[in-house]
């Protein structure tokens, strides 16, 4: 049964008296070393996770805390129960009372309340520590006029009991990746890299059943639908105009002249093998930006590490089985 919220039991608190706040440290893409610690930046996507890195010694590693975006997607708040580091565009927030341990339930209660401050801030007026110290926050309170953390937790627990899943979640045991079984290959020996057979501008297309792919790092590169198509699908596209993001295109599509199209040479591509490739290809996006496009020439010069079989050839069977073994692969 969902608990009722009694507005009379809520109280205004000074933000800085309830939470500790600390600013993250800047680490630009070119200086990031790949690792297993989440790097949180000012994005409103992927729970704020921008990359996975090996943090340098000057960056503090946090765990079980909230982050609040100061700039970029200003005002978005995320909970991180895992180890992470934060960029200087984020404020790390923890509960001041050491007796209270932040958890999924309390953080889900706090998230929309903290994010309600968004309307006060934007690019021209970022959230900083001094402004946060002056902020007030409305929270349910106990008779002793302290934040009622128990109520917050129990309220979200009550809501969660009302959630029903139509499908059964299948938990697979993921295959292990072994570094010593990987080998470097020239990307140009694996894929033919080309531009689309015919490009369209958005003014030349209209709504239809086919996807229109252009220079976007979101939504699989799709910006709208088209009534035309020139590509048959089952290929990988790489954005050649912004940050070089790779996506798998399973179905027929039309395109602008920006994406590069990768067609397999001497092997059969499917969505599982393609997702293995795109994951590795996207680990290289830090090398590219508006000033350094991921052009066809540069893609042809790239090298890629792949699992190999006993003959030292790319192990496409393992790539497919690895993706299939991941927890959410039945949803693909």
GIDABEL-V512378 format. One record per pair of residues at least 24 apart in sequence whose ideal C-beta (glycine too) atoms are under 7 Angstrom apart, sorted by sequence separation. I is the first residue (numbers start at 1). J is the second residue. D is the distance in Angstrom with one decimal. If there is no record, write none. Layout:
i,j,d
I,J,D
I,J,D
This chain:
i,j,d
37,61,6.4
61,85,5.8
62,86,6.8
67,91,6.9
113,137,6.4
213,237,5.6
215,239,5.2
229,253,5.9
230,254,5.7
231,255,6.5
237,261,5.8
238,262,6.5
280,304,5.9
60,85,6.9
67,92,5.8
68,93,5.8
79,104,7.0
113,138,6.9
217,242,6.0
229,254,5.0
280,305,6.9
59,85,4.5
200,226,7.0
215,241,3.5
217,243,5.4
221,247,4.7
228,254,5.1
235,261,5.3
236,262,4.1
248,274,3.9
40,67,5.1
42,69,4.2
65,92,5.2
66,93,4.2
215,242,5.1
220,247,4.6
235,262,6.1
248,275,6.1
42,70,6.6
65,93,6.3
79,107,3.6
200,228,6.7
217,245,4.3
226,254,4.5
235,263,5.5
27,56,6.9
42,71,5.4
43,72,6.6
44,73,3.7
65,94,5.0
42,72,2.9
43,73,5.9
48,78,4.3
55,85,4.6
62,92,5.5
231,261,6.8
248,278,5.6
42,73,5.7
47,78,4.8
247,278,6.3
27,59,6.5
44,76,4.5
79,111,6.8
198,230,4.7
246,278,4.4
25,58,6.2
197,230,4.8
25,59,5.0
77,111,5.1
196,230,6.1
197,231,6.9
196,231,6.2
234,269,5.7
246,281,4.0
91,127,6.7
213,249,6.6
246,282,5.4
260,296,5.3
65,102,6.8
77,114,4.5
245,282,6.2
64,102,5.5
77,115,5.1
91,129,6.9
221,259,6.4
236,274,5.8
76,115,6.4
260,299,5.9
40,80,6.8
75,115,5.8
211,251,6.8
213,253,5.3
245,285,6.0
66,107,6.1
91,132,6.6
212,253,7.0
214,255,6.8
215,256,6.8
236,277,6.2
244,285,4.9
38,80,6.8
75,117,5.8
210,252,5.4
211,253,4.3
212,254,5.3
213,255,4.5
214,256,4.0
236,278,6.2
243,285,5.3
75,118,3.1
106,149,6.0
109,152,4.0
210,253,5.7
215,258,3.9
238,281,6.9
273,316,5.6
276,319,4.0
38,82,6.3
40,84,5.3
66,110,6.8
74,118,6.5
210,254,5.7
214,258,5.6
244,288,3.7
42,87,6.9
214,259,6.9
243,288,5.8
37,83,5.4
38,84,4.0
39,85,5.7
40,86,4.7
41,87,4.4
68,114,6.4
75,121,5.5
106,152,5.1
109,155,6.3
213,259,5.4
243,289,6.1
273,319,5.0
276,322,6.4
37,84,6.4
40,87,6.6
42,89,3.7
74,121,4.7
106,153,5.3
109,156,5.3
273,320,5.2
276,323,5.5
37,85,6.0
39,87,7.0
41,89,5.8
42,90,6.2
74,122,5.8
105,153,4.3
108,156,5.0
242,290,6.3
272,320,4.2
275,323,5.2
41,90,6.8
100,149,5.0
205,254,6.6
267,316,5.7
40,90,5.5
103,153,6.9
244,294,3.1
270,320,6.8
105,156,4.0
272,323,4.2
71,123,6.5
74,126,6.4
75,127,6.7
105,157,5.6
241,293,6.1
272,324,5.8
74,127,6.3
240,293,5.7
200,254,5.5
240,294,5.6
71,126,4.5
201,256,6.7
239,294,6.8
240,295,5.8
70,126,5.0
199,255,6.1
200,256,6.6
238,294,5.8
70,127,4.6
199,256,5.4
70,128,6.3
199,257,3.8
68,127,6.4
196,255,4.2
27,87,6.7
24,85,6.8
26,87,6.1
196,257,6.8
238,299,6.3
271,332,6.1
24,86,2.9
26,88,4.2
195,257,6.2
24,87,4.9
25,88,5.8
24,88,5.3
23,88,6.0
195,260,6.7
196,261,6.2
24,90,4.7
195,261,6.8
193,260,5.6
194,261,5.5
23,91,5.8
24,92,6.4
193,262,5.7
21,91,5.3
22,92,5.0
191,262,4.1
192,263,4.6
21,93,5.9
191,263,6.2
191,264,6.1
192,265,5.8
19,93,4.9
20,94,4.8
190,264,6.9
191,265,6.2
19,94,6.4
190,265,6.1
19,95,6.3
20,96,5.4
19,96,6.0
18,96,6.1
193,296,5.1
23,129,6.2
193,299,5.1
193,300,5.7
21,129,5.7
21,132,5.4
187,299,6.3
188,300,4.5
187,300,6.9
187,302,4.4
16,132,6.7
187,303,6.6
15,132,5.5
16,133,4.3
186,303,6.0
187,304,5.3
15,133,6.9
185,303,6.7
18,137,6.7
184,303,5.1
185,304,5.6
15,135,4.0
15,136,6.6
184,305,5.5
185,306,5.7
14,136,6.3
15,137,5.2
183,305,7.0
13,136,6.8
182,305,4.7
183,306,6.6
12,136,5.0
13,137,5.4
182,306,6.4
182,307,5.6
183,308,4.5
12,138,5.6
13,139,5.8
181,307,5.4
182,308,6.9
181,308,6.3
10,138,5.3
11,139,6.6
10,139,6.5
18,147,5.9
183,312,6.3
185,314,6.5
10,140,5.4
11,141,3.8
9,140,5.4
10,141,6.5
9,141,6.1
11,145,6.2
13,147,6.5
175,321,6.2
175,322,4.8
175,325,4.7
3,154,6.1
174,325,4.7
3,155,4.9
173,325,6.6
174,326,5.5
172,325,5.0
172,326,6.5
3,158,5.0
172,327,5.8
2,158,4.6
171,327,5.7
1,158,6.5
2,159,6.0
172,329,6.6
2,162,6.4
170,330,5.3
34,283,6.5
32,286,6.3
30,286,6.7
29,286,4.0
